[in-house]
Structure formats: C-alpha cells, structure tokens
Amino acid sequence: MTKEGSLEPASQTLRSTAEVATRALPHADKPTISHPSHRNRRVIAVIASFTPSLTIFRLELLRRLVAAGHRVVAFAPEQDARVEHQLAGIGVEFIRIPMARTGLNPLEDVATLWSLVKHFRRLRPDMILPYTMKPIIYGGIAARALGIKDRCFLVTGLGHVFSEQADGSAKARLVRRLCVSLYRVAFAGAKVVFVYNDADDADIRNHRMLRDNALITMVPGSGVDLDHFAFSRPPQGAPVFLMVARLLRDKGVVEYVQAARIVRQSFPEARFQLLGHFDSNPTAISREEIDGWVREGVLEYLGSTDDVRPYLAACSVFVLPSYYREGIPRSILEALATGRPVITTDLPGCRDTVEPGANGFAVKARDAADLAKAMIALAEDPELVERMGEKSREIATSKFDVHAVNRLLFERMQLE
C-alpha cells in the first residue's frame, strides 16, 4: 500500500493525511443534506478506486439500484469510455475523481477528499456505498463531514497492510495503526459495514474500528451471475490449468510457475495458462519475467480480456495460489459457476470458496510443492475433475448467487 521509502517519511505522510481527514469533520457552516422530493427515491453515491470494477464487480447491484427507482452516481478515478458507456446504458451517472489506488501521498489524498466533499455538496446524496480502502476512508470522512446519515461500507478487503505478510515490517505496522485510526473516523456513525470473510470481521472487531459491532454484516463476496457464467463440462484430453489474476507476486504467480515446472515432470503434455493485466503495484510481475517463462515453455500467457468465459470453458482446473489479502476473489466465483475444480490457498477469502476434497483443494501459501501436489492429483484423475466441477457449480448456486447477495445488501441498507 505504501511507496518505497524510509519509515519516517511514511509516518509523516500518514500523520498529515490523518490530520487533514480529522479537520474535515463537521462544523457549523456545513450544509444539511436534504432528501429527494419523492419519498422512495434516493440519491446513492457508489465510490470505487478502480473504474472497471464498477462493471466487473458491481454491475448487477447498480442495475438493481436503478431498477428500484434510485438515482445512482458512480465515482472512480480513471476515464474509461467502455465502462462509462455501460454505466450510461443502465442509467448510472459517472463522475471522475482524483484518486491514487496505492500509496499514501498527502497532496493526492487531500485532493481526493476535497473532490468528494465538493461533489457531495452539489449532489446531496442520501446514501454512500464505497468499497476498497481509499473510497471507504475518504468517502466515509467526506460524507460524515457533510452530515450524510446513511453511510454503508462494503469491505471487500481491509487492504494488504492487514495481511500476514505485512506483520514483519515496522513500516507496515505503523501504516496499519494509522489506517485503523482512519477507518475509525470513516466508520463512525455507519449504517452498516459489510464484510466478505471472517478475518476482516475479526480485524474490525479486534482493532475496535466500530463502536457497535452489531453493524457488521457478513456477505458472501460480490456474488456471481449464474446465467452469465453458465455451467460447462471440462474439456477432454490433456489437463489445462488456468490462473486469472492481476500480475502481482502476492497473487501467487511465481508459485504457479514453479508448481507448473514440477507438474510437467510427470505430465509433460499439461498446459499452464495465465490470464491477467500488468499492474503498477510495487509487487507487480514484469513483462520480461512473463516473456521468459513463455520462452521456457512452462507458461502460456493469454494477455488480458473483458470476458473470461471462453477461457474458463477451455480449462480443466482453476488455480489461484494467492497470499494477497483477498475479500472473496471474484475470479474464483466465476470458475465455480462455470463448473471447475478450484485450487487456492488456505487463507482468508480464498478458503471460503473451497470445500477441500469436494470441489478442490486449499493449499499452503507460498508453497509451490504443495500446490503442485494438488495439481497432480487432478491431472491424474479426469473423473475427479468432473465430479469436483459439478460440486463447484452446486456451491456457486447455493452460496454465491449474485441476486441473493444483492437482496441481502438491499435488506440491510433498508432499500426494500
């Protein structure tokens, strides 16, 4: 989450951000937010840190909000003509705001906070629904400063700084303490805080981010559209393993390649595919590394796509060996719906998608040998692949149906 640098600059940056955020809280001349004239119609601000996520993860929710008669305005940092066209097509307005997805730069973060305050003053939303760390913190503070009472937060993951990997770093511990303080300011007076997994629930409680833990509601991720991601049988022939993720080390890309080398010793015909976009994150995998693995013959890099369905249909097994602090990975939900066995890590969020031995395996994080063992178990038993795939679809249907998830969100936000 932080940029490279010494401990002291990081401390100063976070203190500055916290001080600015605190000073933004209400004072006498702040306007009172009024409700729309129609009793049932509300103005709802949805805030994201990554513009494509609005259509990748939230499209069905946004569509349902509009269908219920609400005015929905989405805020995000990047200009994306395709996303803006999709949003306009379902009746969602889009406003671009300045926001850096990673790092804590006081000037950038103050600009984000001020932009949200400015737009909220004009828009006068009745409710906000931010997700991911920066939208939650700065959207929550801006809304609280302006007296917006219905503040609903969607914690898709508290952030990398709360992961097990961050525990050993003094800088990360400092960042974590200050992020806890910012979360407390943002969450104060919340209507509801949605979480995706037990680990985030526990962190919110243990760090006392909320005064009333009864406000926490567990939801099974963003859900998946079971019609859009239709069930299909895995292909016959040589096993095809597929990993779909941002190209970050923390997503387990290196371990996936290392495991592929091990599996190829017993199954030289097996194929190992990687689908995902390059990222500016400090832990990003470089183009040179990918090209090297492709030349080695151990990996097929498929690039990035707006539609993963044909790639899921063409694979035998889905793999996500992530040790990133996940909420519940959407990529796994899509694989479950398609009817593919899943191999992922025994870590928060990831393990919530797997019943070990029934629809896949939860392996040790950062352990290529354990990952390879699970991959070999499926490579040598096509019937097991098929049985596990059927169980995956069953789990997707019973636990992760997007319409059931959205009904729960609507109920807790009191929109029905």
C-alpha positions in Angstrom: 0.0 0.0 0.0 2.9 2.4 0.7 5.6 3.5 -1.6 9.2 2.6 -1.2 11.0 4.8 1.4 12.1 5.2 4.9 9.9 4.7 8.0 10.0 8.4 9.0 8.6 9.8 5.7 5.8 7.2 5.8 4.9 8.3 9.3 4.8 11.9 8.4 2.7 11.2 5.3 0.1 9.2 7.3 0.0 11.8 10.1 -0.6 14.5 7.6 -3.4 12.6 5.9 -5.0 11.7 9.3 -4.8 15.4 10.4 -6.4 16.7 7.2 -9.1 14.0 7.4 -9.9 14.9 11.0 -10.1 18.6 10.3 -12.7 17.8 7.5 -15.3 16.8 10.1 -18.5 18.8 10.5 -18.6 22.4 11.6 -21.4 24.9 11.8 -21.5 26.2 8.2 -21.7 22.7 6.6 -25.0 22.3 4.7 -27.7 19.9 5.7 -28.3 17.1 3.3 -31.9 17.0 2.1 -33.8 14.0 0.7 -35.3 13.9 -2.8 -38.9 15.0 -3.1 -40.1 11.5 -3.9 -40.3 9.6 -0.7 -38.9 6.3 -2.1 -36.4 7.7 -4.5 -32.9 8.2 -3.1 -29.6 9.6 -4.4 -26.9 7.0 -3.9 -23.2 7.6 -4.4 -21.1 4.5 -5.2 -17.4 5.1 -4.9 -14.6 2.9 -6.4 -10.8 3.1 -6.6 -10.7 1.3 -10.0 -13.2 2.3 -12.7 -13.5 -1.1 -14.4 -14.5 -2.6 -11.1 -17.9 -0.8 -11.4 -18.9 -3.1 -14.2 -16.8 -6.2 -13.4 -18.0 -6.5 -9.8 -20.9 -4.2 -9.3 -22.9 -4.2 -12.5 -25.9 -6.2 -11.2 -26.0 -4.2 -8.0 -26.0 -0.9 -9.9 -28.7 -2.2 -12.3 -30.9 -3.3 -9.4 -30.5 0.1 -7.6 -31.6 1.9 -10.7 -34.4 -0.5 -11.3 -35.7 0.2 -7.8 -36.1 3.9 -8.8 -33.0 5.4 -7.2 -30.6 7.9 -8.8 -27.2 6.3 -8.8 -24.0 8.2 -9.3 -20.7 6.3 -9.5 -17.3 7.9 -8.6 -14.0 6.5 -9.8 -10.6 7.8 -10.8 -9.9 6.6 -14.4 -11.6 7.6 -17.6 -12.8 4.5 -19.3 -15.1 5.0 -22.3 -16.3 1.4 -22.3 -17.2 1.4 -18.7 -18.9 4.8 -18.9 -20.9 3.6 -21.9 -22.0 0.5 -19.9 -23.0 2.6 -16.9 -24.9 5.1 -19.0 -26.8 2.2 -20.6 -28.2 1.1 -17.3 -28.9 4.6 -16.1 -25.9 5.2 -13.8 -24.2 8.6 -13.9 -20.4 8.7 -13.8 -18.1 11.3 -12.2 -14.3 11.1 -12.4 -12.4 12.0 -9.2 -8.7 12.2 -8.5 -7.6 9.1 -6.5 -4.3 7.1 -6.4 -5.2 3.4 -5.8 -2.0 2.7 -3.9 0.4 4.7 -1.7 -0.3 7.5 0.8 0.6 10.9 -0.6 -0.8 13.7 1.4 -1.4 16.0 -1.5 -3.1 13.3 -3.6 -5.2 12.2 -0.7 -6.3 15.7 0.3 -7.3 16.2 -3.4 -9.4 13.0 -3.2 -11.1 14.1 0.0 -11.8 17.6 -1.3 -13.1 16.4 -4.6 -15.6 14.1 -2.8 -16.7 16.9 -0.4 -17.2 19.3 -3.4 -19.2 16.7 -5.4 -21.3 15.7 -2.3 -22.1 19.3 -1.6 -23.5 19.6 -5.1 -25.1 16.2 -5.4 -26.5 16.0 -1.9 -26.6 12.1 -1.8 -28.9 10.4 0.7 -26.6 7.4 0.9 -23.0 6.4 0.1 -21.7 3.0 -0.7 -17.9 3.0 -1.0 -15.7 -0.1 -1.4 -12.0 -0.8 -1.0 -9.8 1.1 1.4 -9.4 4.6 0.0 -13.0 5.1 -1.1 -14.1 3.8 2.3 -11.8 6.1 4.2 -12.2 9.3 2.2 -15.7 8.7 1.1 -16.7 8.0 4.7 -15.0 11.1 6.0 -16.4 13.3 3.4 -19.9 12.0 3.9 -19.6 12.3 7.7 -18.4 15.8 7.4 -21.5 16.8 5.4 -23.9 15.1 7.6 -24.9 12.3 5.2 -26.5 9.8 7.6 -26.8 6.7 5.6 -23.2 5.6 5.2 -22.9 2.0 4.1 -19.5 0.4 3.6 -18.6 -2.6 1.5 -15.3 -4.0 2.9 -14.1 -6.2 0.0 -10.8 -6.5 1.9 -9.2 -4.2 4.5 -6.0 -3.9 2.5 -2.6 -5.5 2.1 -1.3 -3.8 5.3 -3.6 -6.1 7.3 -2.2 -9.3 5.7 0.0 -11.8 7.5 2.9 -10.8 5.1 2.9 -7.3 6.4 3.3 -8.3 10.1 7.1 -8.4 10.0 7.7 -4.8 8.7 7.9 -1.9 11.1 6.7 0.5 8.4 3.7 -1.8 7.7 2.8 -1.9 11.4 2.9 1.9 11.6 0.8 2.2 8.5 -1.7 -0.4 9.9 -2.1 1.6 13.2 -2.8 4.8 11.3 -5.1 3.1 8.8 -7.0 1.7 11.8 -7.4 5.3 13.1 -8.7 6.5 9.7 -11.1 3.5 9.4 -12.5 4.5 12.9 -13.1 8.1 11.7 -14.8 6.9 8.5 -16.9 4.2 10.1 -18.1 6.4 13.0 -21.9 6.5 12.8 -22.1 4.0 9.9 -25.5 2.5 9.0 -23.9 -0.9 8.1 -20.5 -2.4 7.4 -20.5 -5.3 5.0 -17.6 -7.8 5.2 -16.7 -10.7 3.0 -14.8 -13.0 5.4 -14.2 -13.9 9.0 -10.7 -12.4 9.0 -11.8 -8.9 8.1 -14.7 -9.3 10.6 -12.2 -10.2 13.3 -9.8 -7.3 12.4 -12.6 -4.8 12.6 -13.6 -6.1 16.0 -10.1 -6.6 17.4 -8.9 -3.1 16.3 -12.2 -1.6 17.6 -12.9 0.2 14.3 -16.6 0.2 15.2 -18.3 1.2 18.4 -21.2 -1.2 17.7 -20.1 -4.5 16.2 -23.8 -5.3 15.5 -23.4 -3.1 12.4 -21.2 -5.7 10.8 -22.9 -7.9 8.2 -21.2 -10.9 6.5 -22.0 -11.3 2.8 -20.6 -14.0 0.5 -18.5 -11.7 -1.7 -19.8 -9.8 -4.7 -21.7 -12.9 -5.9 -21.7 -14.3 -9.4 -24.3 -14.2 -12.2 -25.2 -17.8 -12.7 -26.8 -17.2 -16.1 -23.9 -15.2 -17.4 -21.4 -17.8 -16.2 -23.1 -20.9 -17.4 -22.0 -24.4 -16.4 -20.0 -26.4 -18.9 -18.2 -29.8 -18.8 -14.4 -29.6 -18.7 -12.7 -30.4 -22.0 -11.3 -33.9 -22.7 -7.6 -34.5 -23.2 -4.5 -33.1 -21.6 -5.2 -31.1 -18.4 -5.3 -27.3 -18.8 -4.7 -25.3 -15.7 -5.8 -21.6 -15.7 -4.9 -18.8 -13.4 -6.7 -15.5 -13.7 -5.4 -12.6 -11.7 -3.6 -9.2 -11.7 0.0 -9.9 -12.4 1.3 -9.4 -8.8 3.7 -11.6 -6.8 1.2 -11.6 -3.9 -1.3 -13.3 -6.2 1.0 -16.3 -6.3 2.1 -16.0 -10.0 5.7 -17.2 -9.2 4.5 -20.2 -7.2 2.1 -21.1 -10.0 5.1 -21.2 -12.5 7.2 -23.1 -10.0 4.5 -25.7 -9.5 4.0 -25.9 -13.3 7.6 -27.0 -13.6 7.1 -29.7 -11.1 3.9 -31.0 -12.6 5.4 -31.1 -16.1 7.9 -33.7 -14.9 5.1 -36.2 -14.6 2.6 -34.6 -17.1 4.7 -33.0 -19.9 1.5 -32.6 -22.0 -0.2 -30.5 -19.3 -0.8 -26.8 -20.1 -0.5 -23.9 -17.7 -2.2 -20.7 -18.7 -2.1 -17.2 -17.2 -4.7 -14.5 -17.9 -4.4 -11.0 -16.4 -3.2 -7.5 -16.9 0.1 -5.9 -15.8 -0.1 -3.6 -12.8 1.8 -0.6 -11.5 1.9 -2.1 -7.9 5.4 -2.4 -6.4 4.9 -6.2 -6.3 4.0 -6.4 -10.0 5.4 -9.1 -12.2 7.3 -7.6 -15.1 6.8 -8.2 -18.8 10.3 -9.6 -19.0 9.5 -12.3 -16.4 6.4 -13.3 -18.3 8.3 -13.4 -21.6 11.0 -15.6 -20.0 8.5 -18.1 -18.7 6.8 -18.3 -22.1 10.2 -18.8 -23.9 10.9 -21.6 -21.4 7.7 -23.3 -22.5 6.3 -23.6 -18.9 3.6 -20.9 -19.3 1.1 -19.7 -21.9 0.4 -16.0 -21.3 -3.1 -15.2 -22.6 -3.0 -11.4 -22.1 -6.0 -9.6 -20.6 -9.7 -9.7 -21.5 -13.0 -8.2 -20.7 -14.7 -11.6 -20.9 -13.1 -14.6 -19.2 -15.9 -17.1 -20.0 -14.3 -18.7 -23.1 -11.0 -19.2 -21.2 -12.8 -20.8 -18.2 -14.8 -23.1 -20.6 -11.5 -24.2 -22.2 -9.7 -25.0 -19.0 -9.8 -28.2 -16.8 -8.9 -26.7 -13.4 -8.8 -23.1 -12.0 -5.8 -22.1 -9.9 -5.4 -19.0 -7.6 -2.4 -19.5 -5.2 -2.9 -16.0 -3.8 -1.5 -14.7 -0.5 -2.8 -11.2 -1.2 -5.3 -10.1 1.5 -8.4 -11.1 -0.5 -12.1 -10.5 0.3 -13.6 -13.3 -1.7 -11.9 -13.5 -5.1 -14.4 -12.9 -7.9 -12.3 -14.9 -10.3 -12.8 -18.0 -8.2 -16.6 -17.4 -8.0 -16.7 -17.3 -11.8 -14.7 -20.5 -12.0 -17.1 -22.2 -9.5 -20.1 -21.1 -11.6 -18.5 -22.5 -14.8 -18.1 -25.8 -13.0 -14.3 -26.0 -12.5 -12.4 -27.5 -9.6 -10.5 -24.8 -7.7 -7.0 -24.9 -6.2 -6.4 -21.9 -4.0 -4.7 -21.1 -0.7 -5.8 -21.8 2.9 -6.0 -18.1 3.6 -8.9 -15.7 4.4 -11.3 -15.2 1.5 -9.8 -17.9 -0.7 -10.5 -20.8 1.6 -14.2 -19.7 1.8 -14.7 -20.8 -1.7 -13.4 -24.4 -1.4 -14.6 -27.5 0.4 -11.3 -29.4 0.4 -11.6 -32.7 -1.3 -15.1 -31.9 -2.6 -14.7 -29.1 -5.1 -10.9 -28.5 -4.9 -8.0 -28.0 -2.6 -6.8 -25.3 -0.2 -3.0 -25.4 -0.2 -0.3 -23.8 1.9 0.5 -20.2 0.8 3.9 -19.6 -0.9 4.4 -23.4 -1.2 4.9 -24.5 -4.8 5.4 -28.1 -3.8 2.0 -28.3 -2.0 0.4 -26.5 -5.0 2.0 -29.0 -7.4 0.7 -31.9 -5.3 -2.9 -30.7 -5.7 -2.4 -30.1 -9.4 -1.0 -33.6 -9.9 -4.0 -35.1 -8.0 -6.3 -33.6 -10.6 -4.1 -34.2 -13.6 -4.1 -37.9 -13.0 -7.8 -38.3 -12.4 -10.1 -36.7 -15.1 -13.2 -38.2 -13.3 -12.3 -36.4 -10.1 -12.0 -33.2 -12.2 -15.6 -33.7 -13.4 -17.0 -34.6 -10.0 -15.4 -31.6 -8.4 -16.6 -29.3 -11.2 -20.2 -30.4 -10.5 -19.7 -29.6 -6.8 -18.3 -26.2 -7.6 -21.4 -25.3 -9.6 -23.5 -26.5 -6.7 -21.6 -24.3 -4.3 -21.9 -21.3 -6.6 -25.6 -21.8 -6.8 -26.2 -22.3 -3.1 -23.8 -19.7 -1.7 -22.8 -17.1 -4.2 -25.7 -16.3 -6.4 -25.4 -12.5 -7.1 -29.1 -11.9 -6.9 -29.2 -13.5 -3.4 -26.2 -11.4 -2.4 -27.9 -8.2 -3.6 -31.1 -9.0 -1.8 -29.2 -9.2 1.4 -27.4 -5.8 0.7 -30.8 -4.2 -0.1 -32.3 -5.6 3.1 -29.5 -4.3 5.4 -29.4 -0.9 3.6 -33.2 -0.7 4.0 -33.8 -0.1 0.3 -36.7 -2.5 0.1 
